[in-house]
Amino acid sequence: MEYALLYAEGVDALPYVPADDNIGEWVDDIVARGIAEFGMRLRPGVDATTVRVRKGELLVSDGPFTESKESVGGFDIIDARDLDEAIEVASKHPVAGFGRVEVRPFVQWPGAKPGARIVPAGLHERPEQGRQYVLFVIADPDGETLDDGADPEAWVSEMDGRGVRLFGDVLRGPEDATFVRRRDGEVLVSDGPFAEAKEWLAGFDLLEVQDLAEAIEVASKHPMARGGTLELRPIWPFDPHEDHAARDERELLEYGMRLEPHAADVAGAVTEVRS
Protein backbone atom coordinates (compact mmCIF):
# COMPACT_ATOMS: atom_id res chain seq x y z
CA MET A 1 0.00 0.00 0.00
CA GLU A 2 1.31 3.44 -0.90
CA TYR A 3 1.82 6.10 1.76
CA ALA A 4 3.03 9.67 1.81
CA LEU A 5 5.45 10.58 4.59
CA LEU A 6 5.13 14.32 5.20
CA TYR A 7 7.77 16.08 7.28
CA ALA A 8 7.20 19.16 9.45
CA GLU A 9 8.50 20.72 12.65
CA GLY A 10 5.28 20.30 14.63
CA VAL A 11 4.39 22.12 17.82
CA ASP A 12 7.01 20.46 20.02
CA ALA A 13 10.00 20.69 17.68
CA LEU A 14 13.51 20.22 19.05
CA PRO A 15 16.66 21.85 17.65
CA TYR A 16 18.07 20.21 14.54
CA VAL A 17 21.45 18.56 15.27
CA PRO A 18 23.39 17.84 12.05
CA ALA A 19 25.54 15.21 13.78
CA ASP A 20 22.38 13.15 14.45
CA ASP A 21 21.20 13.32 10.83
CA ASN A 22 21.37 9.81 9.37
CA ILE A 23 19.24 10.52 6.30
CA GLY A 24 21.76 8.83 4.00
CA GLU A 25 21.47 5.54 5.91
CA TRP A 26 17.68 5.87 6.00
CA VAL A 27 17.49 6.37 2.23
CA ASP A 28 19.85 3.46 1.58
CA ASP A 29 17.67 1.22 3.76
CA ILE A 30 14.33 1.93 2.07
CA VAL A 31 15.93 1.65 -1.38
CA ALA A 32 17.44 -1.73 -0.46
CA ARG A 33 14.05 -2.89 0.83
CA GLY A 34 12.40 -1.93 -2.46
CA ILE A 35 9.78 0.32 -0.86
CA ALA A 36 11.15 3.71 -1.92
CA GLU A 37 9.32 5.45 -4.77
CA PHE A 38 10.23 9.13 -4.61
CA GLY A 39 11.30 11.69 -2.05
CA MET A 40 12.26 15.32 -2.07
CA ARG A 41 13.10 18.18 0.24
CA LEU A 42 11.15 21.40 -0.31
CA ARG A 43 12.19 25.01 -0.10
CA PRO A 44 11.12 26.69 3.17
CA GLY A 45 7.63 28.12 3.52
CA VAL A 46 8.91 31.60 2.70
CA ASP A 47 9.29 30.38 -0.90
CA ALA A 48 5.74 29.02 -1.10
CA THR A 49 3.15 30.63 -3.38
CA THR A 50 -0.56 30.26 -2.61
CA VAL A 51 -3.02 30.19 -5.51
CA ARG A 52 -6.79 30.68 -5.40
CA VAL A 53 -9.47 31.62 -7.92
CA ARG A 54 -12.54 33.35 -6.52
CA LYS A 55 -15.38 34.65 -8.68
CA GLY A 56 -13.17 34.32 -11.73
CA GLU A 57 -10.34 36.36 -10.24
CA LEU A 58 -6.87 34.88 -9.81
CA LEU A 59 -5.52 35.51 -6.30
CA VAL A 60 -1.86 34.74 -5.64
CA SER A 61 0.19 35.49 -2.55
CA ASP A 62 3.61 34.76 -1.11
CA GLY A 63 3.84 32.19 1.66
CA PRO A 64 2.25 28.86 2.62
CA PHE A 65 -1.41 28.18 3.35
CA THR A 66 -0.68 27.28 6.97
CA GLU A 67 1.57 28.39 9.81
CA SER A 68 5.28 27.64 9.45
CA LYS A 69 5.53 24.89 12.09
CA GLU A 70 2.92 22.83 10.26
CA SER A 71 4.28 23.66 6.81
CA VAL A 72 5.56 20.55 5.02
CA GLY A 73 9.33 20.65 4.57
CA GLY A 74 9.66 17.52 2.46
CA PHE A 75 8.05 14.20 1.62
CA ASP A 76 8.63 10.62 0.61
CA ILE A 77 6.33 8.20 -1.14
CA ILE A 78 6.76 4.59 -0.07
CA ASP A 79 5.07 1.33 -1.00
CA ALA A 80 4.84 -0.41 2.37
CA ARG A 81 3.36 -3.77 3.27
CA ASP A 82 0.92 -2.14 5.70
CA LEU A 83 0.55 0.75 8.15
CA ASP A 84 2.79 -0.92 10.71
CA GLU A 85 5.68 -1.02 8.25
CA ALA A 86 5.01 2.58 7.20
CA ILE A 87 5.14 3.68 10.86
CA GLU A 88 8.36 1.73 11.41
CA VAL A 89 9.95 3.43 8.38
CA ALA A 90 8.72 6.86 9.49
CA SER A 91 10.03 6.37 13.04
CA LYS A 92 13.57 5.90 11.75
CA HIS A 93 13.58 9.08 9.65
CA PRO A 94 15.77 11.79 11.24
CA VAL A 95 12.88 14.30 11.22
CA ALA A 96 10.98 12.04 13.66
CA GLY A 97 13.72 12.78 16.19
CA PHE A 98 13.21 16.55 16.24
CA GLY A 99 9.95 17.20 14.37
CA ARG A 100 7.12 14.96 13.31
CA VAL A 101 6.28 12.69 10.39
CA GLU A 102 2.73 12.41 9.12
CA VAL A 103 1.95 9.04 7.57
CA ARG A 104 -0.99 9.30 5.18
CA PRO A 105 -2.25 6.59 2.83
CA PHE A 106 -3.15 7.40 -0.74
CA VAL A 107 -6.63 6.62 -2.01
CA GLN A 108 -6.86 3.14 -3.51
CA TRP A 109 -8.94 3.49 -6.65
CA PRO A 110 -11.32 0.72 -7.77
CA GLY A 111 -10.03 -0.99 -10.87
CA ALA A 112 -6.41 0.04 -10.34
CA LYS A 113 -3.90 -2.41 -11.79
CA PRO A 114 -2.35 -4.66 -9.12
CA GLY A 115 1.17 -3.52 -8.31
CA ALA A 116 0.80 -0.20 -10.13
CA ARG A 117 2.65 2.65 -8.45
CA ILE A 118 1.95 6.38 -8.33
CA VAL A 119 5.49 7.38 -9.30
CA PRO A 120 6.61 6.36 -12.80
CA ALA A 121 9.53 3.94 -12.82
CA GLY A 122 12.89 5.58 -13.45
CA LEU A 123 11.77 9.11 -12.60
CA HIS A 124 14.79 9.62 -10.34
CA GLU A 125 17.14 8.90 -13.23
CA ARG A 126 15.31 11.18 -15.66
CA PRO A 127 17.20 14.45 -16.32
CA GLU A 128 15.31 17.53 -15.14
CA GLN A 129 13.87 19.53 -18.02
CA GLY A 130 12.64 22.55 -16.11
CA ARG A 131 11.88 23.84 -12.63
CA GLN A 132 10.08 21.40 -10.36
CA TYR A 133 7.34 22.38 -7.93
CA VAL A 134 5.11 20.37 -5.67
CA LEU A 135 1.48 21.42 -6.02
CA PHE A 136 -0.31 20.85 -2.72
CA VAL A 137 -4.09 20.57 -3.10
CA ILE A 138 -5.79 21.92 0.02
CA ALA A 139 -9.39 21.26 1.01
CA ASP A 140 -10.69 24.65 2.15
CA PRO A 141 -14.29 25.22 3.33
CA ASP A 142 -14.02 28.84 2.19
CA GLY A 143 -13.70 27.70 -1.42
CA GLU A 144 -16.45 27.99 -3.97
CA THR A 145 -18.97 25.20 -4.51
CA LEU A 146 -17.89 23.33 -7.62
CA ASP A 147 -20.37 22.28 -10.29
CA ASP A 148 -20.53 18.81 -11.83
CA GLY A 149 -18.30 19.93 -14.71
CA ALA A 150 -15.33 20.63 -12.44
CA ASP A 151 -13.53 17.37 -13.18
CA PRO A 152 -9.93 17.13 -11.94
CA GLU A 153 -9.34 14.31 -14.44
CA ALA A 154 -9.69 16.84 -17.26
CA TRP A 155 -6.93 18.91 -15.62
CA VAL A 156 -4.78 15.79 -15.19
CA SER A 157 -5.23 14.86 -18.86
CA GLU A 158 -4.35 18.37 -20.03
CA MET A 159 -1.25 18.68 -17.85
CA ASP A 160 -0.07 15.17 -18.65
CA GLY A 161 -0.48 16.02 -22.32
CA ARG A 162 1.57 19.20 -21.90
CA GLY A 163 4.25 17.23 -20.07
CA VAL A 164 4.16 19.50 -17.01
CA ARG A 165 2.74 16.95 -14.55
CA LEU A 166 5.13 14.16 -13.58
CA PHE A 167 2.86 12.35 -11.11
CA GLY A 168 0.31 12.93 -8.37
CA ASP A 169 -2.64 11.45 -6.55
CA VAL A 170 -5.25 11.93 -3.85
CA LEU A 171 -4.61 11.27 -0.16
CA ARG A 172 -7.12 9.75 2.20
CA GLY A 173 -8.62 12.22 4.65
CA PRO A 174 -6.94 13.56 7.80
CA GLU A 175 -8.92 11.11 9.93
CA ASP A 176 -6.65 8.41 8.43
CA ALA A 177 -3.43 10.27 9.28
CA THR A 178 -0.90 8.82 11.72
CA PHE A 179 1.71 11.07 13.34
CA VAL A 180 5.08 9.69 14.36
CA ARG A 181 7.68 11.28 16.64
CA ARG A 182 10.72 10.00 18.46
CA ARG A 183 11.52 11.57 21.83
CA ASP A 184 14.09 10.33 24.37
CA GLY A 185 14.44 7.08 22.46
CA GLU A 186 10.70 6.37 22.51
CA VAL A 187 8.53 6.22 19.40
CA LEU A 188 5.31 8.20 19.92
CA VAL A 189 2.39 7.43 17.60
CA SER A 190 -0.90 9.31 17.48
CA ASP A 191 -3.90 8.99 15.19
CA GLY A 192 -6.10 11.50 13.46
CA PRO A 193 -5.64 15.15 12.54
CA PHE A 194 -2.60 16.80 14.12
CA ALA A 195 -4.46 20.04 14.73
CA GLU A 196 -8.01 21.29 14.48
CA ALA A 197 -7.54 23.15 11.21
CA LYS A 198 -10.33 23.89 8.77
CA GLU A 199 -7.97 23.32 5.82
CA TRP A 200 -6.23 20.03 5.17
CA LEU A 201 -4.00 18.47 2.55
CA ALA A 202 -6.08 16.45 0.10
CA GLY A 203 -3.37 15.43 -2.37
CA PHE A 204 -0.40 16.67 -4.34
CA ASP A 205 1.25 16.63 -7.77
CA LEU A 206 4.81 17.13 -8.94
CA LEU A 207 5.08 19.70 -11.73
CA GLU A 208 7.94 20.48 -14.08
CA VAL A 209 7.59 23.88 -15.74
CA GLN A 210 9.62 26.77 -17.13
CA ASP A 211 9.18 29.09 -14.15
CA LEU A 212 6.88 30.21 -11.34
CA ALA A 213 4.58 32.00 -13.78
CA GLU A 214 3.85 28.77 -15.63
CA ALA A 215 3.44 26.90 -12.33
CA ILE A 216 0.81 29.44 -11.24
CA GLU A 217 -0.93 29.19 -14.62
CA VAL A 218 -1.05 25.39 -14.32
CA ALA A 219 -2.33 25.61 -10.73
CA SER A 220 -4.97 28.20 -11.62
CA LYS A 221 -6.61 25.75 -14.02
CA HIS A 222 -7.05 23.09 -11.34
CA PRO A 223 -10.69 22.89 -10.14
CA MET A 224 -9.50 23.16 -6.54
CA ALA A 225 -8.14 26.62 -7.24
CA ARG A 226 -11.83 27.56 -7.04
CA GLY A 227 -13.03 24.86 -4.68
CA GLY A 228 -10.12 25.04 -2.25
CA THR A 229 -6.57 26.37 -2.12
CA LEU A 230 -3.39 25.39 -3.93
CA GLU A 231 0.16 25.85 -2.68
CA LEU A 232 3.24 25.72 -4.90
CA ARG A 233 6.55 24.77 -3.30
CA PRO A 234 9.83 24.55 -5.23
CA ILE A 235 11.90 21.47 -4.59
CA TRP A 236 15.24 21.86 -2.79
CA PRO A 237 17.58 19.09 -3.93
CA PHE A 238 20.37 17.90 -1.66
CA ASP A 239 22.75 14.98 -1.35
CA PRO A 240 21.62 12.79 1.59
CA HIS A 241 25.18 11.48 1.99
CA GLU A 242 26.98 14.83 2.21
CA ASP A 243 28.39 16.47 5.36
CA HIS A 244 25.19 17.71 7.02
CA ALA A 245 26.97 20.16 9.33
CA ALA A 246 28.61 21.85 6.33
CA ARG A 247 25.30 21.89 4.44
CA ASP A 248 23.42 23.33 7.41
CA GLU A 249 25.97 26.13 7.81
CA ARG A 250 25.94 26.85 4.07
CA GLU A 251 22.14 27.04 3.88
CA LEU A 252 21.46 28.80 7.18
CA LEU A 253 20.83 32.22 5.68
CA GLU A 254 18.51 30.85 3.00
CA TYR A 255 15.83 29.73 5.45
CA GLY A 256 14.44 33.21 5.97
CA MET A 257 15.03 34.46 2.43
CA ARG A 258 12.55 34.21 -0.45
CA LEU A 259 14.41 33.15 -3.59
CA GLU A 260 11.29 32.78 -5.72
CA PRO A 261 9.89 35.81 -7.56
CA HIS A 262 7.18 37.57 -5.57
CA ALA A 263 3.71 36.47 -6.57
CA ALA A 264 2.62 40.05 -7.26
CA ASP A 265 5.44 40.43 -9.79
CA VAL A 266 4.24 37.52 -11.96
CA ALA A 267 0.47 37.72 -11.42
CA GLY A 268 -0.08 40.05 -14.38
CA ALA A 269 1.57 37.68 -16.85
CA VAL A 270 -0.42 34.75 -15.49
CA THR A 271 -3.71 36.67 -15.75
CA GLU A 272 -2.96 37.25 -19.43
CA VAL A 273 -2.37 33.54 -19.98
CA ARG A 274 -5.70 32.62 -18.35
CA SER A 275 -7.75 35.26 -20.20
N, C-alpha and C positions, 0 to 999 in steps of 0.2 A: 504494500500500500504506500502511496506517495504522500509525503509530508513536507511542509515548509517549516524550516527552522528560522525564526525571526529574532534578531538580536537587538537588544535595547539596554539602556542603563537601568531603567526601573526606578522605583521610589527609594530603594535602600541600597543604591550603588556604592561600591567601595572604590578606592583609588585603583587605577590601572597600574600594574607592576610589570614592566616589560620582561623582567627576568623569569616571571611565572608563565609567560606566554608560550604555550606549546602547540600553537596552531599548525605548525608544519607536521608534527607527529600525528595530530588529530586528522588532518587531511590525508596523510599517507594511510592511516588506518581505514578510513571509510572507502578510500579508493581500492585498497587491497581486498576489502570485504565485498566489493562490487555494488555498494548501495549509493555511492555518490553519483548525482546527476549533474548538478551545476551549483556554483556558489560564487558570491561576489560581495565585496565590501562596497559601501555607498558613501558618497560625499556627505559631509555633515549637513544637518538640517538647514543651516544658513544658505546652502546651495540648492535647496528645494524650490520648486515653483508650483504653486497651486492653481488649478484650472477649473473654472466653472462656467456654465452658460445658463443665464437666467433671462427669461423673456426675450430670447434671441440675441442677447448681448453677451459678448465674450468678456469674462472677468478673470484676470490673471494677477497674481500677487507673489512677491518673494516670500519664501519660508514654507515650513511644513504645515499640514492640516492640524497637527496636534502639538502639545507641549514637548520641549526638547527631550525630556527624560523618557518619554514614551515613543519618541521618534525612532524608527527602525534604522539601525546603522549598518546592516548587512543581512544576508540571508543565505541559506543553503536549501536545495531540494534534494531529498533522499528518498530512496525506495526501500523502505524497511519492511521487515516481516510482519510487524504489528506495532501497536502503540508502545508496548513495553520496550521493544528494541529502539524505537525512536526516542524515547525518554532516556534510555541508557546512552545513546549517541549524544544527545543534547547535553547530558550531565557532564560529559567529558570535554565539551567545548570550553576554551578558556574564558569566554564571556560569562558562562554560568558561574564562574568563580568571583566575578566582581559586578556583574549586571544580572540580566535574566534572559532566558531563551524561551520564546513562545513556540510550542509545537502545535501546528495546525494541519489537519488532514485536508487534502484536496477533495473536491466533489468527485465521486465515482459515477460516471455517466452510464446509463443503461445502453447496452449495445457496444460498449467500448471493446476493442480487441484485447484479448488476454495478453498480458505482458507489455502492452503498449506504454510508453513513457511520455511524459509531458515535454521533456527536453529532447530535441533531435540528437541522435547519435553523432558524435564527432564535433559538436558545436565548440567545445573548448579548443580544438585544433584549428578551427576555421579562422583565417585572418580577419581582423576587424576591418570593416569597409566604411566606417563612419563613426559618429559619436553614439555611445550606448547610454540609454536611460531606462530605469525601471519606472513603469507607469503603475502606481498604486491606485486601485479602484476602491473608493471609500463609500460605504453606505451612509447616507446623510439624510435624516428626516426633514431637513429644510429644503431638500431638492424638490424639483417639480414632479408632478405625477406624470408618468410616461404613458403614452398611448400604446395600443397594440402593435403599431408599426415600428416601435423603437426596439429593433432586434439587434443585439450585440453581435450575432453571427454575421450580419451584413457588414459590420465594421471589421470583424476578424477577416472576412473574405477579401475586403478591399485592401486592408493593410498587409495581409499575406501576399496579395497580388502585387502590391507595390514593393514588396521586399523589405518593409520597414519594421515588421513584427517578427521576431525570432522565435518566441514561444510565449505561452501564458495560459492561465486557467483560473477557475473559480475555487475559492476556499470554502470549506464548510464554516458555518456561523461561529461567533465567538463563544457560544455555549459549549462547543466542542474543543475549545482551546485548552491546552495544558501548559502550565508555566513551570519552568525548571530553574532552580538556583542551587548553588553549592556554597555553603557557609560553614566555616570551621570544620571542614572535612565531611560535612553531612549534606546529602542531596535532599533538597526540599522541593516537593511537587505539590502544586495546587491546580484545581480544575476551574474552568469557567472564565468569564471575562476578568482581565487583570484590574480594570477600573470601570466604574459606572460612567461610561462615556456614551453620548448619543450617537457618535460616529464610530464606525468600525471597518476594519480592512476586509473587503469582500473578495479580493483577488488581485492579481498583478500580471503584467506583461513586460517582456524585455523588448525595447525598441532599439533600432539602429538607424540613425537619421543623419542629416548633414549638420544640423545645429539645433540650438534651443528653439528657434522660431519654427522649424519643421516639427519638432517634438510637440510643441504647443498646438500646432495645426492638427496633427494626428490625434492628440488628446481631445481637442475641441469637437471632433466628429464622433467621439464615443458617446453612446446614449447616456451614460452615467455622468457626463459633463453637465447634463440637464437634470438627471434624476438623482445625482449625488455630488461627489467631489472627486477630482483626480489630482494626484500629486506626482510630479516628475522629479526623479532623483538621479543625477549622473553617477555612473559607477566610478569606483576609486580603486583601480587595480593595485595590487601589491604582491610581493613574493613572500609566501608563507614561511619560507625557509631562511629569510634574511635575518640580519641582526636586528631584533625588535627594539632594543634600546636606541640604536643609531637611527632607525626609522622614526621612532617616537620623537626624538629630539629634532630631526629634520622636518617633521610635519607639524610640530607643535603650534607654530604661528598660523597654520592654515585652518585650524579648527574654527576660529572666529571670523574668518575672512570669506566673503562671497567671491568665488572665482567665475561663476556663471554671469552672463549679462543680466541686468535687472529686467524683470518682467515688463515694466513700463516702457523700456527702451525697444522691445521687440513686438509689443502688442499691436502697434499700428500695422506692421507688415503682415502679421497673422490675420488681422481683421480683413485685410485686402484679399488674402488667400481664401478666406471663408465666404466672402461676398460673391 
